[in-house]
Amino acid sequence: MIKPLADMAVEVLKTADGREKTALSHAHAAAWRAARADGAVPVIGTATPPDRPARPDSPALLEPRDVPQRKPGSPEGRLALLHAVAHIELNAVDLHWDIIARFSDTPLPIGFYDDWVKAADEESKHFNLMCDRLEAHGSWYGALPAHAGMWRAAEDTATDLMGRLAVVPMVLEARGLDVTPNMIEVFKRAGDKDTVAALNVIYAEEVHHVSYGSRWFHFLCGRNDMDPAPLFHALVRRYFHGPLKPPFNEEKRAESGIPPDFYWPLAEKR
C-alpha cells in the first residue's frame, strides 16, 4: 500500500532542488500508476501544503518588468528562452501537485487524481528536458534571473478550486499552446534539432494538461448546475491580472476543450 497521495504531493512541494524535486515527482507518479494498474483505489488523504513550494537558491526571482529582455534570434536570447521555459515547467510541477494537496478535502472522482499525477509527471520530464538542453549549451537552470510572479495564480486561487482550474490550465497553460509553435521555429532556424524535438514533446503533452483543466472545470460546473462560459469569464476576471493576449492557437485550444467563446471575450482590445 502506497502512502496517501496528498502526503506525496506535499513531499514534492517541500523539495527545493529542481532535479531532486522532479525525481521524487517521477517516483511518486510511478507508485501511483502501479497501484492503479493493480486495480487499487489508493488513499488520497488530506494535507496542508506550504503556501509556497521550496525553491533552490538560484535563479534570482525578479519582478516581470525587471527580467532582462533578450532577442530570441541571438544565442544569448535562445538560452534565455530555454531558461524561461525550464522555470515555467518547474512551477508547473508544483502547481499540479499543489492542486492535489490543497483541494484534497474536496470529494472528487479518482480520475481527477489520475489526470493531475500524470500531468505532474510529464511536467517533471519537461523540466529535465529543458535542463538537459541548457547544459548541452554550457548553461544551467539558475544561471539567469527568472519571473517572480509564477506562483501568484496559486496564491490567488488557494481557496477556489474552480478558479484554479480556470486560471492555471485553461489560461496559463493554454497560453503555452499559443506561443510554443513560434519558439519551435526559433530553434529550427538556429539548427538546434534536439531542442526542437524537446519542445515538440512539451507542445504535444501540454494539450492534454489544458484538456484536464477543461474536463474538471466542466465536471464541477455540471455538479453545481453552473453555466461554464459565464463562470469562466467571471473567475478569470477575478483572478487573472490583465486581458488575454491574441493571437490564439484556436486549433489546439479546441482540441483541449476550450471553445472561442471562452477566451475571445477576455481578449485585450486591439
N, C-alpha and C positions, 0 to 999 in steps of 0.2 A: 504493500500500500504506500503510495507516494504521499508526501506531506500536503497539507491544504494549498490550493493554488494561490490564494491570497497571500499566504506566507512566502511562497516562492516569488511572487511579484515584488514584495517588499524587499526581499534579499537582493534582487536585481537593482531596485531603486537605490539601495544603500551601498552599492558597489561603485567606487569612484572611477577607477581606471577603465578607459573605453574598451580595450581588448579583454580585460577581465570581466567587465560587465556583459559583453556580448558572448563570451564563452559560457558564463553562467546562464544567460538567456537561452542559448542553444541547448544546454544540458537540461534545463527545466522544461523546455518545449519538447525535447525528445522523451523525457519521462512522461509528460502528459500524453503525447501521441501513443506511446507504448501502452499506457493504461487504457486509453480509449480503444486501441486496436484489439485489446483483450476483452472488450465489451464492458469495461468498468465505467461507472459514473463517479469520478473522483470527487472528494470533498472540496468544495470551493472555500469554505471558511469565511471569516471576516478578519480584517486587518486595518490598521491605521497607517497609511503610507506617509512618508515625510512630506512636508509642504513643498520641498524642492529636492530633486534627486541629488545624490552625491556626484561630484564632478572632479576631474583631475585638476591639478594646479594650473595647467595651461590647456587651452588657449585663454588669454585675457578676454574677458567679456565686456564689450563696449556697447553703448547706445547705437542704434542703427545709423544715426547721422554721423557717428564718429568712426565707423568701419571704413577703412580706405577703399576707394573705388579703383579698380584696375581694368584696363581694356582686355577683353577676353581673347583678342587676336594675338596678344603677346604671350611668351612663355610664362611670365610672372602672372599675367591675368588668368591663364589656364590653371596654374597652381592654386590661385586664389579661389577659382571656381570649384576645383576639386575639394579644397578645404571647406568651403561653404557647404557643399553637398554632404561631406562627412559630418559636419556639425549638425545639419538637419537630420541626418539619419540617426545619429546618436540620441538626439532629442526624441525622435520617433520611437526608438526602442523603449525609452522611459514612458512616453505617452501611452503606448499600448499596454505596458504592464500596469501603469497607473490606473487606467480605466477599469482594469480587473480588480485591483485592490480597493480603489476609492469607492467604487459602487458595489462592493461585494455584499452589501446588505439589501440590495435591490433584487427581488426574485426575477430571474431571467432563465431562458432555456439554455441547456448545455451547449447548444450551437453557438451562442454568443461567446462563450469562453473558447470554444474551438477556433473561432474566427480570430479573436484577438491574440491568442497564443501563437497562431500561425503568422499573423502579421508581425508580432514582436520578433519571432524567429527570423523572418525574412528581412526585417529592418536591421537585425544584427548582422546578417550576411551583407547587406548593402553598406553598412558602416565599414566592415572589414574590406570589402571590395575597394572602397574609396581610399582607405588607409594603404592598401597594397599599391594602388596607383600613385598616391603621394610618395610613398617610399621608393617606388620604381623611378621617380623623377628626382630623388635626392632630398625629399622633404618628409614631413610627418604631420599627423594631426596634433595641433597645439603650436605649430611653428608660426601661425598667423593669428591675429585677433579675430574674434567671432561676435556674432549678434547676441546681445544680452537679453533680447525680448522673446526668445524662442519658447520659454516656459510660461509666458504671460497668459496664453489661451488656457493652459491647465489651471492656473490660479483663478482666472476669471470664472471658469466653469466647474470649480471644485465641488459645488453642491448641486449641480444641474446636469444630469446625465444626458438629457436631450440637447442641451446647449453644447455639451462636449462633443456629441456626435455631429451636430450641425457645423461647429466651427473647426474641429480638428480634421477629421477625414473629409468632410463634404465641402470645406472651404480651403484649408491649408494644403491638404494633400491633393485636392483637385487642382490647385494652382500648380503643383508639380507636373500634372499632366499637360498643362498649358505650356510650360517653359522648357521641359526636358527635350522635346524634339530640336529646339534651337541649340541647346547645349551639345547634343549629339552631333549636330552639323559643325559646331566649332571644332570639335576633336577630329571629325572626319577631315576637315580642311587641313588640320595640322598633321594628318597621317598617323594619328595615335589610335591604332586599331584595338588595342587592349582596353583603352578607356571607353571607346565606342561600345565594345562588347559588354563592359560592366554597366554602362548607362542603359543599354538596351534591356539588360536583366532587370534593373531597377524600374524602368519605364513599364515593362510588362506587369510586374508584380504590384506596382502602385495602383494600377487599375483595380485590382482585387481589394486593396485596402480601402479605397474610396467606396467600392461597392459594399463592403461590410458596414461602413458608416450609414450609407443609404438604406441598406436592408434593415438595420436595427432601429434607425430613426423611424422608418415607416412601420415597423412592428410596434413600436411604442405609441405611435400615433393611432394605430388601429386599436391597441389595448385601451387607450384613453379617449377614443372617439374624437380625435382631433383631425382637422384638415391639414395635411402635411405642408403644402406650399406656403400658406399664410403664416403658419407657425415657424417654418424655417426662416422666412423673411424677418419675423419679429426677433427670433433668437440671434440671428446674425447681426441685426442692427443693435441688439443689446450688448453682445459680447465681442464682436469683431470691430476693430477700430479703423474705420475708413471704408470706402466703397470697394467693390471687387473690380479687378482691372482686366478688361479685354485686351487682346483677342483671347477667346476661349477655344479650347480644343473640344468642339461640340461632339465630335465622333466618340472620343474616349470618355467624355463625361456621360454621354448617353449609354455607352457600354457599361458604365459604372452605376447606372440607375439614377442619374441626375438630369432631368429634362431642362430645356432652356428657360421655362417659366419659373424655375427656382432661382437661377443666378442672374439673368438679364435685368430683372427689376432692381437688383442691388448693384448694378454696374455704375461706374463713375460716368459722369456726363462727358461726352467727347467735346 
